[in-house]
Amino acid sequence: MQFRAFIDRHASLEHVISIEGNDDMVGSYIMVDPSGRFFQNRAGASGYDYSPPILEVGAGDAFARIGWSAVKFAGRYARTLSVVPA
């Protein structure tokens, strides 16, 4: 409710802000914690899922062990790029 009110109050800025709900964010960010692990918010639950340390298993293996959506990730930037003048 507060989030929706904030969005409504700032509607005139929609060309420079990206509005994302929790479902949009889960699995769509590439994040590394201070211990050198990839991590993601858990879908439908609190907390995070962590990969093993990147330097121990390699980036490809560590990245494969977290939930991540290339479609969600690219969708965020497709929306942003569509409002940037050529």
N, C-alpha and C positions, 0 to 999 in steps of 0.2 A: 504494500500500500504506500509506504513512504517512498520507495524506489519509483513507483509509477508517478507519484506527485512530483518528484524531482524531475523526471523525464518531461512531464507536461509543462513544468515551469521553464524548462530550458529548450523547448521545442524549436525556438528560433536559431539554435546553435547546432541543429542536426547535421549540418554540412561539415562541422569540424569535430564532432564527438562520435564515438562509437558506443552504442548501447548494447550491452551484453547481459543477459540473465545467467543464472548459474548453469543451466543446461548448455548454453553456448560456450561457456568457459571450460567446463570439465572435459579433459582430454584434448584441448586445443592449444595449450601453451607448452613450450619446451622450456623446462625449468631445471636448474642444477642447484643442489644445496651446497652448503659450505664443506660437506664431507666428500664432494665430488660424485654425487649420485644424481641421476635423473629422478624426478618425482612428479606425481600428478595428484590432483584432488580425487578422492574416491567418488565415483558416481553413486548418487543416492545415499551416501553415508558421510559421516564426518571423518576427518583425518586424511592422510596421504598414503599413496603407494610409492615405494622406493625401489630403484634398481640396485644391483650390487655396485660397488665403487667402479667408476668408469675406467680408472687406471689399472684395476685388477682384471677386468673381463673384456675390456675394449669397448669403444663407443657403440659399435653396431650391436653387440650382444646386450649391453646395458640398456640401450634405447629400445630394443625389441621386447624387453621385460616390463615396460610400462604401457599403460593404455594411452594411446595417442591417435588422433584422427587427422589425417592429412586433409581431408575434405573440410573439416571444421577450421583448421589452421588456415588453409587457403581462402576459405570463405570470408574470414575476417579481413584479409587484405584485399580481396576482390571488392568488398563494399567500400573500403577506404579509397582504393584506386579509382573507383567509378566517379568520385567527386573531385578528383584532382584534375585541373585543367591540363590539357596536352601541350 
